[in-house]
Amino acid sequence: MAASAAQTHQREFARPLRVVRQQVALWGLDLSGLTVLTEAATGHFVYTPVIAALAGAKHVFAVTRDSRYGSAEEVTRLTRAVATEAGVWDRVTVLSQKAPDALAQADVVTNLGFVRPIDRETIGHMKPTAVIPLMYEPWELRPQDVDLEAARERGIPVLGTNEEHPRFPIMRYVGPLVVKVLMREGLEVTGCTVVVHGTGKFGRYAAESLAALGARVLVVGAKPQGWRLPVGATWVGASLREEGARREMAGADAVVLTRHEAVRQVTQRPPPEGGGPDLSGPPPSGGGPRFISEQLHGHHADVLSATGELVPEELARLAPGTVVAQLSGSSYIDRSALSAEGVRYTPLEEPGPGFMGFTLAELGPTPVIALHTAGLKVGEAAVRARMAGGDVEEAARRACAQAPGADGGW
């Protein structure tokens, strides 16, 4: 007997909705009495408005539009199906645009794809106590995403998410993502030689996962700070320009580009004791969150090009048959030059500075649901502080003390 549409949806949505409820409970997300404006999208991103509704939001406005991933009509149909299965469709409204009346009602406006850009006009419609959770870490902010000047003028906090919070370190999924990408390109990983370019957060988790599976990992970049190279990984130099690094990478099966940030730290305050915010207690009476500003944008590292650390011709000579995986769009590669030398690369299209070549959504629903639940928790803590009469500084303190907030110091 053929399954009904309801039965099909029940099976399809069962695990993701279970993850949603687990994450809402994990973070203690409580949006009761609050109105949220977020996006309605395809894939695992369809669960974002449902997260807010299951956390008790008074109402959720979800903005969508046609895209290469699906039509607005398809997204609306899918959102309705998921929200109906979760029993919250009566509190979700899908919009085809950022309606001024919806913005005026919203307490939390999420910085997600179909809500962007959160420009001066958008911010002008928002209530003075509203907040904007970035839904990612502060260093990831791209200038075109949010008009920080307009937000500052209106006194609207813009807050990032600490993706390495000990309660649920979302960043750890970067390692499995790199493994999946390489396996998709036909690499067994175990026994392979993989160059990991970059020693930041992405580089760390990539090196750890690859080494754990038995790969010989060659790390290139500034000497790791704050983490130890795993067994099976070796630091071979600060740049691919160095002769030692080139000598070691001869015959490498893959080059993974992970360098993702170039941040000038202008002001720094000590993080909460123990390395992460305490979600259980009151906001700290002193100190406060780490402040980072003056984000640098553009390609942060010219890696594989005629002017880069290594010219594609030399890469083809050193490691014939290698594949280049561009995890971070902030590490530049000349695709036409690589193609001319017969060097494979992925993704096929340039992601661009500030964007990832691959997203954690490729692994399954949990990373996306966890990240968006954490982001909404940041919004909840900040907006309740604002509604209680606290200023922007107080909202930031609350978000970092009672939620996985990461203040960009704007």
C-alpha positions as CSV (number, residue, x, y, z in Angstrom):
1,M,0.0,0.0,0.0
2,A,1.4,3.4,-1.0
3,A,2.1,5.8,1.9
4,S,0.1,8.9,2.2
5,A,1.7,12.3,1.9
6,A,1.3,12.8,5.7
7,Q,3.0,9.4,6.3
8,T,5.8,10.4,4.0
9,H,6.3,13.7,5.7
10,Q,6.2,12.1,9.1
11,R,9.1,9.8,8.1
12,E,11.1,12.5,6.2
13,F,10.8,15.1,9.0
14,A,11.0,12.8,12.0
15,R,14.8,12.9,12.7
16,P,15.3,16.6,11.8
17,L,12.4,17.6,14.1
18,R,13.8,15.4,16.8
19,V,17.1,17.3,16.4
20,V,15.3,20.6,16.6
21,R,13.6,19.7,19.9
22,Q,17.0,18.4,21.3
23,Q,18.7,21.6,20.4
24,V,15.9,23.8,21.7
25,A,16.2,21.9,25.0
26,L,20.0,22.0,25.0
27,W,20.2,25.8,24.7
28,G,17.1,26.4,26.8
29,L,15.7,28.5,23.9
30,D,12.6,30.3,25.1
31,L,11.1,32.8,22.6
32,S,7.7,33.0,24.3
33,G,6.2,36.4,23.8
34,L,8.6,37.3,21.0
35,T,8.2,37.8,17.3
36,V,10.9,36.5,15.0
37,L,11.6,37.4,11.3
38,T,13.8,34.9,9.6
39,E,14.0,33.1,6.3
40,A,12.2,30.1,4.7
41,A,14.6,28.2,2.5
42,T,15.2,24.7,1.1
43,G,17.1,21.7,2.4
44,H,17.9,21.7,6.1
45,F,17.4,25.5,6.2
46,V,13.7,24.8,6.1
47,Y,13.7,24.1,9.8
48,T,14.8,27.6,10.9
49,P,11.3,29.1,11.3
50,V,10.1,25.9,12.9
51,I,12.9,26.1,15.5
52,A,11.6,29.5,16.5
53,A,8.0,28.4,16.7
54,L,8.8,25.3,18.7
55,A,10.7,27.5,21.1
56,G,7.4,29.3,21.8
57,A,7.7,32.4,19.5
58,K,4.5,34.4,19.5
59,H,4.8,34.5,15.7
60,V,7.4,33.8,13.0
61,F,7.6,35.6,9.7
62,A,9.7,33.7,7.2
63,V,10.9,35.5,4.1
64,T,11.6,33.6,0.9
65,R,12.0,34.2,-2.8
66,D,12.8,32.3,-6.0
67,S,16.4,31.1,-6.1
68,R,18.6,28.5,-7.9
69,Y,17.7,26.1,-5.0
70,G,14.0,26.3,-5.5
71,S,11.0,28.5,-6.2
72,A,9.3,30.5,-3.6
73,E,6.2,28.4,-4.2
74,E,8.1,25.2,-3.5
75,V,9.7,26.7,-0.3
76,T,6.3,27.8,1.0
77,R,4.9,24.3,0.4
78,L,7.8,22.6,2.1
79,T,7.7,25.1,5.1
80,R,4.0,24.5,5.5
81,A,4.5,20.7,5.5
82,V,7.3,20.8,8.1
83,A,5.5,23.3,10.3
84,T,2.3,21.3,10.1
85,E,4.1,18.2,11.1
86,A,5.6,20.1,14.0
87,G,2.2,21.5,15.0
88,V,3.2,25.1,14.6
89,W,1.9,26.2,11.2
90,D,-0.6,28.5,12.8
91,R,2.2,30.7,14.1
92,V,4.3,30.8,10.9
93,T,3.7,33.2,8.0
94,V,5.8,32.9,4.8
95,L,6.4,36.2,3.1
96,S,7.7,36.9,-0.4
97,Q,9.4,40.1,0.8
98,K,10.5,41.9,3.9
99,A,7.2,43.6,4.6
100,P,7.6,46.8,6.7
101,D,4.7,45.7,9.1
102,A,6.4,42.4,9.8
103,L,9.8,44.1,10.5
104,A,8.0,46.6,12.8
105,Q,6.7,43.7,14.8
106,A,9.9,41.6,14.9
107,D,11.9,41.4,18.1
108,V,14.6,39.2,16.5
109,V,15.6,39.7,12.9
110,T,18.1,37.0,11.7
111,N,20.9,37.6,9.3
112,L,20.1,34.8,6.9
113,G,20.1,34.6,3.1
114,F,16.6,35.8,2.1
115,V,16.5,38.4,4.9
116,R,19.7,40.0,3.6
117,P,20.7,42.6,3.0
118,I,19.7,44.1,6.4
119,D,20.3,47.6,5.0
120,R,19.4,51.0,6.3
121,E,15.9,50.8,4.9
122,T,15.3,47.4,6.6
123,I,16.7,48.7,9.9
124,G,14.6,51.8,9.7
125,H,11.5,49.7,10.0
126,M,12.7,47.8,13.0
127,K,11.6,48.6,16.5
128,P,14.2,50.2,18.8
129,T,14.4,47.2,21.1
130,A,15.0,44.7,18.2
131,V,18.2,42.8,17.8
132,I,20.1,41.2,14.9
133,P,21.8,37.9,15.5
134,L,24.3,37.2,12.8
135,M,23.8,33.5,13.0
136,Y,27.5,33.0,12.5
137,E,30.7,34.2,14.1
138,P,31.6,37.9,14.0
139,W,34.6,37.6,11.8
140,E,32.4,36.1,9.1
141,L,30.4,39.3,8.6
142,R,30.5,40.6,5.1
143,P,30.0,44.4,4.6
144,Q,27.0,43.8,2.3
145,D,25.1,41.7,4.9
146,V,24.3,44.2,7.6
147,D,24.6,48.0,7.6
148,L,26.4,48.3,10.9
149,E,26.4,52.1,10.9
150,A,22.6,52.2,10.6
151,A,22.2,49.6,13.3
152,R,24.6,51.6,15.6
153,E,22.6,54.8,14.9
154,R,19.4,53.0,15.9
155,G,20.9,51.3,18.9
156,I,20.2,47.9,17.6
157,P,22.7,45.2,18.7
158,V,24.4,43.0,16.1
159,L,25.7,39.9,17.7
160,G,27.5,36.8,16.4
161,T,27.5,33.2,17.6
162,N,30.4,31.5,19.3
163,E,30.6,28.3,17.2
164,E,33.1,26.8,19.6
165,H,31.0,27.0,22.7
166,P,31.7,23.9,24.8
167,R,28.0,23.2,25.1
168,F,27.8,22.3,21.4
169,P,31.0,23.2,19.4
170,I,29.5,23.4,15.9
171,M,32.9,24.2,14.4
172,R,34.0,20.6,15.0
173,Y,31.9,19.6,12.0
174,V,34.4,21.3,9.7
175,G,36.7,18.2,9.9
176,P,34.1,15.7,8.8
177,L,33.0,18.1,6.0
178,V,36.6,18.2,4.6
179,V,36.7,14.4,4.8
180,K,33.4,14.1,2.9
181,V,34.6,16.5,0.2
182,L,37.8,14.6,-0.4
183,M,36.0,11.2,-0.5
184,R,33.6,12.6,-3.0
185,E,36.6,13.5,-5.2
186,G,37.7,9.8,-5.1
187,L,40.3,10.0,-2.2
188,E,40.3,7.3,0.4
189,V,41.8,9.7,2.9
190,T,43.4,6.9,4.9
191,G,47.0,6.6,3.7
192,C,46.7,9.8,1.6
193,T,49.0,12.8,1.9
194,V,47.0,15.9,2.4
195,V,48.3,19.5,2.6
196,V,46.2,21.6,4.9
197,H,46.8,25.3,4.1
198,G,45.9,27.5,7.1
199,T,46.2,27.0,10.8
200,G,43.1,28.8,12.0
201,K,39.9,27.1,13.3
202,F,39.2,25.5,9.9
203,G,42.7,24.2,9.6
204,R,42.7,22.8,13.0
205,Y,39.6,20.7,12.7
206,A,40.5,19.6,9.1
207,A,43.9,18.4,10.3
208,E,42.5,16.6,13.3
209,S,39.8,14.7,11.3
210,L,42.2,13.8,8.5
211,A,44.9,12.6,10.8
212,A,42.4,10.6,12.9
213,L,41.5,8.6,9.7
214,G,45.2,7.8,9.0
215,A,46.1,10.5,6.5
216,R,49.6,12.0,6.4
217,V,48.8,15.7,7.0
218,L,51.2,18.5,6.1
219,V,50.2,21.8,7.7
220,V,51.2,25.1,6.1
221,G,50.7,28.5,7.7
222,A,51.6,30.4,10.8
223,K,52.7,28.1,13.6
224,P,49.5,26.8,15.3
225,Q,48.5,28.9,18.3
226,G,46.3,27.5,21.0
227,W,46.2,23.9,19.6
228,R,48.5,21.1,19.1
229,L,49.1,19.2,15.9
230,P,47.6,15.8,16.1
231,V,49.6,12.6,15.7
232,G,50.1,12.2,12.0
233,A,50.2,15.9,11.2
234,T,53.4,17.9,10.6
235,W,53.9,21.6,10.3
236,V,56.1,22.1,7.2
237,G,56.3,25.9,6.8
238,A,54.6,29.2,7.0
239,S,54.0,29.4,3.2
240,L,54.0,27.3,0.1
241,R,56.7,29.7,-1.1
242,E,59.1,27.9,1.2
243,E,61.4,25.3,-0.3
244,G,60.9,22.9,2.6
245,A,57.1,23.0,2.3
246,R,57.4,22.3,-1.4
247,R,59.7,19.4,-0.9
248,E,57.4,17.8,1.7
249,M,54.3,18.2,-0.5
250,A,55.8,16.4,-3.5
251,G,53.3,13.7,-4.5
252,A,50.5,15.1,-2.3
253,D,47.0,13.7,-3.0
254,A,45.2,16.8,-2.1
255,V,45.6,20.4,-1.0
256,V,42.9,21.8,1.3
257,L,42.6,25.6,1.5
258,T,41.2,26.6,4.9
259,R,42.5,30.1,5.6
260,H,39.4,32.0,6.4
261,E,40.0,35.2,8.4
262,A,42.3,38.1,8.6
263,V,41.3,40.1,11.7
264,R,43.0,43.1,13.2
265,Q,42.2,43.0,17.0
266,V,41.6,46.6,18.0
267,T,40.3,46.1,21.6
268,Q,40.3,42.9,23.5
269,R,38.7,42.2,26.8
270,P,39.2,38.9,28.7
271,P,36.8,36.2,27.8
272,P,34.7,34.6,30.7
273,E,36.8,32.5,33.0
274,G,37.2,28.9,31.6
275,G,37.2,29.9,28.0
276,G,33.4,30.0,27.3
277,P,30.3,31.8,28.5
278,D,28.5,30.4,31.6
279,L,24.9,29.9,30.4
280,S,23.6,29.2,33.9
281,G,24.5,32.3,35.8
282,P,23.8,36.1,35.6
283,P,25.8,38.3,33.2
284,P,29.3,39.1,34.4
285,S,29.7,42.2,36.6
286,G,33.0,43.1,35.0
287,G,35.3,42.2,32.1
288,G,32.8,41.4,29.4
289,P,33.1,39.7,26.0
290,R,36.0,39.8,23.6
291,F,35.7,42.7,21.2
292,I,37.0,42.4,17.7
293,S,36.5,45.0,15.0
294,E,37.9,46.4,11.8
295,Q,37.2,43.2,9.9
296,L,39.4,42.9,6.8
297,H,37.6,41.7,3.6
298,G,38.7,40.5,0.3
299,H,40.9,37.6,-0.5
300,H,43.1,37.1,2.6
301,A,45.5,34.7,0.9
302,D,46.6,34.5,-2.7
303,V,47.5,30.8,-2.7
304,L,47.5,29.2,-6.2
305,S,48.0,31.7,-9.0
306,A,50.7,33.4,-11.0
307,T,51.3,35.8,-8.2
308,G,50.4,33.4,-5.3
309,E,52.4,31.3,-3.0
310,L,52.6,28.5,-5.6
311,V,52.0,28.8,-9.3
312,P,49.6,26.2,-10.7
313,E,52.3,24.9,-13.1
314,E,54.6,24.1,-10.2
315,L,51.8,22.4,-8.3
316,A,51.1,20.2,-11.3
317,R,54.8,19.3,-11.4
318,L,55.1,18.6,-7.7
319,A,51.9,16.7,-7.2
320,P,50.5,15.3,-10.5
321,G,46.9,14.1,-10.0
322,T,46.3,16.1,-6.9
323,V,43.0,17.8,-6.1
324,V,42.5,21.2,-4.7
325,A,39.6,21.6,-2.2
326,Q,38.8,25.3,-1.6
327,L,37.0,25.2,1.8
328,S,37.4,28.9,2.2
329,G,36.7,31.4,-0.5
330,S,39.0,33.8,1.2
331,S,42.0,31.7,-0.1
332,Y,42.3,32.6,-3.8
333,I,43.0,30.1,-6.6
334,D,43.2,30.8,-10.3
335,R,40.8,28.3,-11.7
336,S,41.6,28.9,-15.3
337,A,45.3,28.4,-14.7
338,L,44.7,25.2,-12.7
339,S,42.5,23.9,-15.6
340,A,45.2,24.7,-18.1
341,E,47.6,22.5,-16.1
342,G,45.1,19.7,-15.7
343,V,44.8,20.2,-11.9
344,R,41.4,19.3,-10.5
345,Y,39.7,21.6,-8.1
346,T,36.5,21.8,-6.1
347,P,34.1,23.6,-6.0
348,L,34.0,24.4,-9.7
349,E,32.8,28.0,-9.1
350,E,34.6,30.6,-7.0
351,P,32.7,31.0,-3.7
352,G,34.2,34.5,-3.1
353,P,35.8,36.1,-0.1
354,G,33.9,35.5,3.1
355,F,32.0,32.5,1.8
356,M,32.7,28.8,2.2
357,G,33.2,26.6,-0.8
358,F,31.2,23.9,1.0
359,T,28.7,24.3,3.8
360,L,28.0,22.2,6.9
361,A,24.5,21.5,5.5
362,E,26.2,18.9,3.3
363,L,26.7,16.7,6.3
364,G,23.1,16.5,7.4
365,P,20.6,18.5,9.4
366,T,22.3,18.7,12.8
367,P,25.0,21.4,12.1
368,V,22.5,23.8,10.5
369,I,19.8,23.3,13.2
370,A,22.4,23.6,16.0
371,L,23.9,26.8,14.5
372,H,20.5,28.4,14.0
373,T,19.2,27.4,17.4
374,A,22.3,28.9,19.0
375,G,21.9,32.0,17.0
376,L,18.3,32.4,18.1
377,K,19.4,31.9,21.7
378,V,21.8,34.8,21.2
379,G,18.9,36.9,19.9
380,E,16.7,35.8,22.8
381,A,19.2,36.9,25.5
382,A,19.9,40.2,23.8
383,V,16.4,41.2,23.1
384,R,15.2,40.4,26.6
385,A,18.0,42.6,27.9
386,R,16.8,45.4,25.6
387,M,13.2,45.0,26.6
388,A,14.1,45.2,30.2
389,G,15.7,48.6,29.6
390,G,19.3,47.6,29.1
391,D,21.5,49.3,26.5
392,V,23.4,47.8,23.7
393,E,26.4,47.0,25.9
394,E,24.2,45.2,28.4
395,A,22.5,43.2,25.6
396,A,26.0,42.1,24.4
397,R,27.0,41.1,27.9
398,R,23.8,39.1,28.4
399,A,24.2,37.4,25.0
400,C,27.7,36.3,25.9
401,A,26.9,35.3,29.5
402,Q,23.6,33.6,29.0
403,A,23.9,32.5,25.4
404,P,26.6,31.5,23.0
405,G,27.1,35.1,22.0
406,A,30.2,36.5,20.3
407,D,30.3,40.3,20.2
408,G,32.0,41.9,17.2
409,G,32.6,45.1,19.1
410,W,30.4,47.2,16.8
